[in-house]
Each structure stands twice: as C-alpha cells, then as structure tokens.
Amino acid sequence: MLGNRLNKTFYHPNPRLQTPWNWLQFGLISFPLSPFLGGLSIVVASSLTWRKQHRIISQNPIHKGFALLSILLLITTGFASHKLEAFLGLFNLVPFFFFFTGLTPLIQTPAQLRQISWIMVFGSVPVLIIGFGQLFLGWNFQFQFLWIVFDWIVAPEQSLSGRMTSNFMHPNTLAAYLVTIFILGLGLWLENYRQLKQKNRLIIFLTIAVFANFIALILTNSRNGWGITIFACLAYALYQGWRLIVAAIISICSSFLLAAFAPSPISQFFRNFVPYGIWARLNDDMFPDRPVALMRKTQWEFALNLTQQHPLTGSGLRSFGGLYKTQMQIDVNHPHNLFLMLSAETGLITTLLFYGLLIWILIAASQLLWKSPSIEPKNRLIFFSYIITFISWILFNTVDITIFDIRLNTLSWIFVAALCGVMYQYSRK
C-alpha cells in the first residue's frame, strides 16, 4: 500500500507541470553525488515553471519581497570598495532567490513533500557509504568523469582529526546536510513506524537510514549538528506528546552540559559516564590552545564592528575575509553567522529585510499548522517536518554559514519553496 502511494507522487497534480516536476525529482536524487547534474536539473525545473506560471509567481507577496531584496543587494555592490568581489558575492544569493520563486508553485501538495523527503533519504545512502568507508576502511580515491559532472575526492587525510567528511569539503558542511536528512527521515519514520511489524521493506530501509544518519552525525563531531539534532528530536517528541522521551532528552543533554561546563566536583562525576569525545568537544578541551582569531566570538565581534562602520550599505559582499586577514593575519572567509555577515557586508536594512521575509514565512507556516482546519490531520506531521527543517537551517546559520556550499544552499531554498508552495495552495482553499 505504501508503495502504491509512493508511486502516485511521481505524478504532478497539474499535468502542465509534470515535466518540471520530473526534472526536480531527478535533480534531488543526483545532487548529493553530482552538484553539476543536480543543479542543472533544478535550474531547468525552476525555469520551466517560471515559463508556465509567471503570472502566479509575480503576484505572490513573498516573491515581491525577495525581488526587492535582490534590488537592495545590487545597490549595495555600488558602495563596496571592491565592486567585482561584491558582484561575485551576489551569486550566492540572487540566483537562488530566482530558483526559490520558480519552485514555489511547482510544489503544491503534502504528497509532494513526502516524495521529496523520500528522495532525499534515498539520495543520502551513497554519501553515508562514502563517509563510513573513508573513516573506517581508509578509502582513498578520486573519481572524475566528464570534468565536473562527477568529481569526488575521498581520502583519509581529508577527514579532520578523525571527523567524517564523506564527499563534502568539511565535517560541518556534511553535518548540515545530514541534519536535514535526519529530520526529514525521522518525520517519515514517525508517520509510518506502526508498519514496522508488517515487515514493510521501505519502512525497514527507512529505520536503517535514519539510524545511519544519526551515527554519521555523531562522527562529524560537529557541535552545530549535535545541537540541532537534539532540537529536532525534542521538537518531534513534544509534537507527538511523548513526555517520557522529552524528559529523557532533557536529562541526557543536561548530563552532557554538566560534564562539560559544571564546577570540578560535579563535572568529574558526570565525566565518569559521559564519553570524553562529547564533553571535551563541547567545552573545546579537545582542541586546546586554539588561536583567538579562530574563535567565533572574535569573528562575531569583528563583524559587529564592520556593521557599525557601514550600517546602511555594509562593506560589500565577500569583503569580510580580506578585512579580517588584514587585521588578524589569519585566513577566515566568513564570521560563522549569516546574519552578522550580511549586516557587515550589505548593511542593516538589507539584512533586516532578508530575515523579516524568513520570519514571515515561519509565522505563516506555523499559523497554518496550528490554527487552520484546512490541513488534514494525516498531513500535519509532514508539514511540521518541513517547518523543523526550516528552523534548523536558520539555527545552523547562526553558528556557521551554508550558502557557500552549492548543495546546501540549493537544497535549503528548495525546502523553503516547498513550504511556501504548500502554504500558498492551502491559503487559496
């Protein structure tokens, strides 16, 4: 029965949009291993939707907000000291706004949300295999086919201090990807966990995939990934009304924090049963004598100073790295906080508009979930999964920045488009 439901979601509710929907599905399944193929397919999907639905797209208030944001970003490049660098920085933002607005009318139903979640979980399997092979089997290879169509570099030395990276550039980048897969996979699992006793192969696969993603997240040794994973588990437990699980999560997290940060007698007690790799990573004892310039606090303070110097226009996109190196004599490309980076490089007006649009989407989605009777009970959990994914993306970007990785940046805007697309369809009912 689940297989029949899954097959139906390959067909778009609007036959005119079947072709771009096919392109989007192909792009999602190929994106983790080939950003070129996946990205090209997603661009085609968005462009075809723009051609067929340009009137609907141009009338959406959210899209008008992002059009205004794009104009403001273009204006800020005119005030930048290095205009070419600032112009190139636009390509991490403005084209993705275009993809987002094009995909919003393409994704219309909760069934499509489920289909995207399933595709994402299936697509993560090769990434997990490469990651575990790299970390435990010492895999060392480079695979290149047709230049950039497939270009993987997998080597043990690529893993930083034993942290899993798979075919991503950095453990934190992999963690951001795995957090998304874990949240969407867990949402699917919660929808279908009662079918475990029926030995449904898809549910068994889903159980293994969610567990493997969770283990891989631990092995990235990313504090950002750990924290957001705990947040997601707590959010699901609260949504389901599982009080014992909520209490267990809070107790476990409290133990970790006490082992890492409590005064000596208390911390020593908890360190007897909390693994060293957790508490030492949380309080940074695992990496002592780290240069002050590499600490996020230092980077955040520098970004705030830049904002104070140019509060309206910023210093120009992609300017932080050069200015930071000039003063600190160390290479740091961004301040590990998207809000602070945008305020420093594009000014407060642009930054507040950007986050205002994100908050608008979040509030509208939450109101639809909790207050609107139009969303059917069977579809509420999958919609909630996308809200949690959206919140997790915002949280991750408060301690790191994902827009510089094309896979993470593209996937993030697809999820925002999916949320907005379903919201728009329900608002028309």
CORLINFEN-V583325 format. One record per backbone hydrogen bond with DSSP energy under -1.0 kcal/mol. NH is the residue of the N-H (numbers start at 0). CO is the residue of the C=O. E is the energy in kcal/mol with one decimal. If there is no record, write none. Layout:
BEGIN
nh:co:e
NH:CO:E
NH:CO:E
END
This chain:
BEGIN
nh:co:e
4:0:-2.1
5:1:-2.5
6:2:-2.3
7:3:-1.8
9:6:-1.6
10:7:-1.8
16:13:-2.5
17:14:-1.5
20:16:-1.9
21:17:-2.3
22:18:-2.1
23:19:-2.4
24:20:-2.2
25:21:-2.3
26:22:-2.4
27:23:-2.3
28:24:-1.9
29:25:-1.8
30:26:-1.6
33:29:-2.6
37:33:-2.8
38:34:-2.5
39:35:-2.4
40:36:-2.2
41:37:-2.2
42:38:-2.3
43:39:-2.2
44:40:-2.4
45:41:-2.5
46:42:-2.7
47:43:-2.7
48:44:-1.9
49:45:-2.4
50:46:-2.1
51:47:-1.7
52:48:-2.9
56:52:-2.4
57:53:-2.3
58:54:-1.2
63:59:-1.9
64:60:-2.0
65:61:-1.9
66:62:-2.0
67:63:-2.2
68:64:-2.1
69:65:-2.2
70:66:-1.8
71:67:-2.3
72:68:-2.4
73:69:-2.1
74:70:-2.2
75:71:-2.1
76:72:-1.1
77:74:-1.2
78:75:-1.1
85:81:-2.2
86:82:-2.6
87:83:-2.4
88:84:-1.7
90:87:-1.3
91:88:-1.5
92:89:-2.1
93:89:-2.0
96:92:-1.5
97:93:-1.6
98:94:-2.1
99:95:-2.5
100:96:-2.5
101:97:-1.9
102:98:-2.1
103:99:-1.4
106:102:-1.4
112:108:-1.4
113:109:-2.3
114:110:-2.1
115:111:-2.5
116:112:-2.2
117:113:-2.8
118:114:-2.5
119:115:-2.4
120:116:-2.3
121:117:-2.6
122:118:-2.7
123:119:-1.0
124:121:-1.2
127:123:-2.4
128:124:-2.5
129:125:-2.5
130:126:-2.3
131:127:-2.8
132:128:-2.3
133:129:-2.5
134:130:-2.1
135:131:-2.7
136:132:-1.5
138:132:-1.8
140:153:-3.1
142:151:-2.1
144:149:-2.8
148:145:-1.6
149:144:-1.8
151:142:-3.1
153:140:-3.0
157:154:-1.3
158:155:-1.3
162:159:-1.6
163:218:-2.0
167:164:-2.2
173:169:-2.2
174:170:-2.5
175:171:-2.1
176:172:-1.7
177:173:-2.9
178:174:-2.6
179:175:-1.3
180:176:-2.0
181:177:-3.1
182:178:-2.4
183:179:-2.3
184:180:-2.9
185:181:-2.7
186:182:-2.0
187:183:-2.0
188:184:-2.5
189:185:-2.5
190:186:-1.5
191:187:-1.2
192:188:-1.3
194:191:-2.1
195:192:-1.6
197:194:-1.1
198:195:-1.7
199:194:-1.0
203:199:-2.3
204:200:-2.7
205:201:-2.4
206:202:-2.5
207:203:-2.2
208:204:-2.8
209:205:-2.6
210:206:-2.1
211:207:-2.7
212:208:-2.4
213:209:-2.0
214:210:-2.3
215:211:-2.5
216:212:-2.3
217:213:-1.9
218:214:-2.0
219:215:-1.1
220:217:-1.4
225:221:-2.7
226:222:-2.6
227:223:-2.2
228:224:-2.1
229:225:-2.3
230:226:-2.2
231:227:-2.5
232:228:-2.4
233:229:-2.6
234:230:-2.5
235:231:-2.5
236:232:-2.3
237:233:-2.4
238:234:-2.4
239:235:-2.5
241:236:-2.5
242:240:-1.3
245:241:-2.0
246:242:-2.6
247:243:-2.2
248:244:-2.7
249:245:-2.4
250:246:-2.4
251:247:-2.6
252:248:-2.5
253:249:-2.3
254:250:-2.1
255:251:-2.0
256:252:-2.5
257:253:-2.7
258:254:-2.3
259:255:-1.5
260:256:-2.9
261:257:-1.6
266:262:-3.0
267:263:-2.7
268:264:-1.3
269:265:-1.9
270:266:-2.0
271:268:-1.1
272:269:-1.4
273:269:-1.7
277:274:-1.5
278:274:-1.7
279:275:-2.4
281:277:-2.2
282:278:-2.0
285:279:-2.0
293:290:-1.5
294:291:-1.4
298:294:-1.8
299:295:-3.0
300:296:-2.2
301:297:-2.0
302:298:-2.3
303:299:-2.3
304:300:-2.0
305:301:-2.0
306:302:-2.1
307:303:-2.0
308:304:-1.6
309:305:-1.9
313:309:-1.6
314:343:-2.3
315:344:-1.9
318:315:-1.5
322:318:-2.2
323:319:-2.9
324:320:-2.2
325:321:-2.0
326:322:-1.5
327:323:-3.2
328:324:-2.1
337:396:-3.1
340:336:-2.4
341:337:-2.6
342:338:-2.3
343:339:-2.1
344:340:-2.3
345:341:-3.0
347:310:-3.3
350:346:-1.7
351:347:-2.9
352:348:-1.9
353:349:-2.3
354:350:-2.5
355:351:-2.1
356:352:-2.2
357:353:-1.7
358:354:-2.5
359:355:-2.2
360:356:-2.1
361:357:-2.3
362:358:-2.9
363:359:-2.5
364:360:-2.4
365:361:-2.3
366:362:-2.6
367:363:-2.0
368:364:-2.1
369:365:-2.5
370:366:-2.5
378:375:-1.9
382:378:-1.6
383:379:-2.5
384:380:-2.1
385:381:-1.3
386:382:-1.6
387:383:-2.5
388:384:-2.3
389:385:-2.3
390:386:-2.6
391:387:-2.6
392:388:-2.0
393:389:-1.9
394:390:-2.7
395:391:-2.8
396:392:-1.6
397:394:-1.6
398:395:-1.3
404:401:-1.5
408:404:-2.9
409:405:-2.3
410:406:-2.5
411:407:-2.3
412:408:-1.7
413:409:-1.9
414:410:-2.2
415:411:-1.9
416:412:-2.3
417:413:-2.5
418:414:-2.2
419:415:-2.6
420:416:-2.9
421:417:-2.0
422:418:-2.1
423:419:-2.6
424:420:-1.8
425:421:-2.2
426:422:-2.2
428:425:-1.1
END
